[in-house]
């Protein structure tokens, strides 16, 4: 009788421990999931803030830089796609939205580099204020993304770990999606031609030479290779031409006296 009672007590203790572990693991999943949702809401606020700034930026740049029409159209199109995805999604982002948001960030960076060729635009107070607000918003988006991805990493680790994966399978806790881009083509930095930018910026300045351009070399004389060391022996030494010798002038002869 005493042995059976002891076995029952041990079984109850084991069951209680398992129940406590299961409850703790479940509560941990709920806490991690709520933390991910809260961190994503912070990122989403900054993304919507960027949606509000982009139209004003596009209109300001269009008034000064008509040559950037393609870049402005890309920014407008990507902003529309991002807004549609944000309204169609639930509480967490998708991989498609992450790619669109990263493409929008790249297009805005490309535009900021291109406006360097427009001094009038760079001195516009409205543009400077928009540029400052966009830079602050991008910094907050990057910080929020790092915080969100860190929470997702901790949550996904619990989903894959033992024995918490048992609780995750029982209560349908699925892995969360990182807010990042894995496509190398999307992560690639925007390609900007500084020669083309300089040309567009100085079109109205006539044929004046542009700052930062190399001087033209005379015809038939190629530019030297900047990576090649100088070779003094390859330079021909030109001896100075001897000066022409003139005979000394004779003093005039005096006529003989008679």
C-alpha positions in Angstrom: 0.0 0.0 0.0 2.8 2.4 0.9 4.7 1.6 -2.3 1.6 2.2 -4.5 1.0 5.5 -2.7 4.6 6.6 -3.3 4.3 5.7 -7.0 1.1 7.7 -7.3 2.7 10.7 -5.6 5.7 10.5 -7.9 3.5 10.3 -11.0 1.5 13.3 -9.8 4.7 15.3 -9.2 6.0 14.4 -12.7 2.7 15.4 -14.2 2.7 18.6 -12.3 6.2 19.4 -13.5 5.3 18.6 -17.1 2.2 20.8 -16.8 4.2 23.7 -15.3 6.8 23.4 -18.1 4.0 23.3 -20.7 2.3 26.3 -19.3 5.5 28.2 -19.0 6.4 27.4 -22.6 3.0 28.4 -23.9 3.1 31.7 -22.0 6.6 32.3 -23.4 5.3 31.8 -27.0 2.4 34.2 -26.4 4.8 36.8 -24.9 7.2 36.4 -27.8 4.4 36.6 -30.4 3.0 39.8 -28.8 6.5 41.3 -28.7 6.9 40.6 -32.4 3.6 42.2 -33.2 4.4 45.3 -31.1 7.8 45.7 -32.7 6.3 45.4 -36.1 3.7 48.1 -35.4 6.6 50.5 -34.6 8.1 49.7 -38.0 4.8 50.1 -39.7 4.2 53.5 -38.3 7.5 54.7 -39.7 6.7 53.1 -43.1 3.4 55.0 -43.2 5.3 58.2 -42.3 7.5 57.6 -45.3 4.4 57.1 -47.5 3.3 60.6 -46.5 6.7 62.2 -47.2 7.3 60.6 -50.6 4.6 62.5 -52.6 5.8 65.9 -51.3 9.4 64.9 -52.2 8.4 63.9 -55.7 6.5 67.1 -56.4 9.4 69.2 -55.1 12.0 67.4 -57.2 9.8 67.5 -60.3 9.7 71.3 -60.2 13.5 71.5 -60.4 14.7 68.3 -62.0 12.6 67.3 -64.9 15.3 64.9 -66.2 14.6 62.6 -63.2 11.2 61.6 -64.5 12.0 57.9 -64.6 13.2 57.8 -61.0 10.2 59.8 -59.8 7.8 57.4 -61.6 9.5 54.4 -60.0 9.2 55.9 -56.6 5.5 56.7 -57.1 4.8 53.2 -58.4 6.7 51.5 -55.5 4.9 53.6 -52.9 1.6 52.6 -54.4 2.5 48.9 -54.3 3.7 49.1 -50.7 0.6 50.8 -49.5 -1.6 48.2 -51.2 0.4 45.4 -49.5 0.2 47.1 -46.1 -3.6 47.3 -46.4 -4.0 43.7 -47.5 -1.7 42.2 -44.9 -2.5 41.2 -41.4 -0.5 42.0 -38.3 2.9 40.8 -39.6 4.7 41.6 -42.9 5.2 39.3 -45.9 8.3 38.6 -47.9 6.8 40.5 -50.9 6.3 43.6 -48.9 9.8 43.5 -47.6 11.1 43.4 -51.2 8.9 46.3 -52.2 9.9 48.4 -49.2 13.6 47.7 -49.9 13.2 48.7 -53.5 11.5 51.9 -52.4 14.4 52.7 -50.1 16.8 52.1 -52.9 14.9 54.4 -55.3 14.8 57.2 -52.7 18.6 56.8 -52.1 19.1 57.0 -55.8 17.1 60.2 -56.1 19.0 61.8 -53.2 22.3 61.1 -55.1 20.9 62.4 -58.4 19.8 65.8 -56.9 23.5 66.6 -56.2 23.6 67.9 -59.8 20.9 70.5 -59.2 22.2 73.4 -57.0 18.9 75.2 -57.0 17.1 72.2 -55.7 19.7 71.6 -53.0 19.2 75.2 -51.7 15.4 74.9 -51.6 14.3 75.0 -48.0 11.3 72.8 -48.6 13.5 70.1 -50.1 16.1 70.4 -47.3 13.3 69.9 -44.7 11.9 66.9 -46.6 15.4 65.4 -46.9 16.0 65.8 -43.2 12.7 64.2 -42.3 13.2 61.3 -44.7 16.7 60.7 -43.4 15.3 60.5 -39.8 12.5 58.2 -40.9 14.9 55.9 -42.7 17.1 55.7 -39.5 14.0 54.8 -37.4 12.9 52.2 -40.0 16.4 50.6 -39.9 16.4 50.6 -36.1 12.9 49.2 -35.8 13.7 46.5 -38.4 16.7 45.3 -36.4 14.6 45.1 -33.2 11.8 43.3 -35.0 14.2 40.8 -36.6 15.9 40.1 -33.3 12.5 39.3 -31.7 11.6 37.0 -34.7 15.0 35.2 -34.3 14.3 34.5 -30.6 10.8 33.3 -31.3 11.8 31.1 -34.2 14.5 29.5 -32.1 11.9 28.5 -29.5 9.7 27.0 -32.2 12.6 24.8 -33.4 14.0 23.9 -30.0 13.2 20.9 -27.8 10.9 20.5 -25.9 9.2 23.8 -26.7 8.7 22.6 -30.3 6.1 20.2 -28.9 4.1 23.0 -27.5 4.5 24.9 -30.7 3.1 22.0 -32.7 0.2 21.4 -30.3 -1.0 25.0 -30.3 -0.1 25.9 -33.9 2.7 28.4 -33.1 4.3 28.9 -36.6 7.5 30.6 -37.5 7.4 34.4 -38.1 8.8 36.1 -41.2 11.8 38.3 -41.1 11.5 41.8 -42.5 14.5 41.5 -44.8 15.3 40.9 -48.5 17.1 37.8 -49.6 17.1 38.5 -53.3 20.6 39.8 -54.3 19.1 41.8 -57.2 16.9 43.8 -54.8 19.7 44.2 -52.2 22.1 45.6 -54.8 22.9 49.3 -54.4 21.4 51.6 -57.0 23.5 52.2 -60.1 24.2 55.9 -60.5 26.2 57.4 -63.3 27.9 60.5 -62.0 29.0 61.5 -65.4 25.4 61.6 -66.6 24.4 63.5 -63.4 27.1 66.1 -64.0 26.0 66.5 -67.6 22.3 67.0 -66.6 23.2 69.5 -64.0 25.3 71.7 -66.2 23.2 71.7 -69.4 22.1 75.3 -68.8 25.7 76.5 -68.2 26.7 76.4 -71.9 30.0 74.7 -72.7 31.8 75.7 -69.5 34.1 73.0 -68.1 32.5 71.1 -65.2 34.2 70.8 -61.8 35.7 67.4 -61.2 36.2 66.5 -64.9 39.6 65.6 -66.3 41.1 68.0 -68.8 41.2 66.9 -72.4 44.4 65.5 -73.6 45.8 66.8 -76.9 45.1 64.6 -79.9 47.5 61.7 -80.3 48.7 61.9 -76.6 47.0 59.3 -74.4 46.4 59.9 -70.7 49.0 58.2 -68.5 48.0 55.3 -66.5 47.5 56.5 -62.9 48.5 53.0 -61.5 51.8 52.9 -63.4 54.9 54.1 -61.6 57.0 56.7 -63.3 60.0 55.4 -65.3 62.7 58.1 -65.5 64.7 55.9 -68.0 61.8 55.9 -70.4 61.9 59.7 -70.7 64.1 61.0 -73.5 66.6 63.5 -72.4 66.8 66.4 -74.8 70.1 68.2 -74.9 69.9 72.0 -75.1 70.5 73.3 -78.6 73.8 75.1 -78.9 73.5 78.7 -79.3 74.5 80.2 -82.7 78.0 81.7 -82.6 78.4 85.1 -84.3 81.8 86.3 -85.4 83.2 89.2 -83.4 82.6 92.6 -85.1 85.7 94.3 -86.4 86.2 97.9 -85.4 85.9 100.4 -88.3 89.2 101.2 -90.0 90.4 104.8 -89.9 91.4 106.3 -93.3 95.1 107.0 -93.7 96.3 110.5 -93.0 98.0 112.4 -95.9 
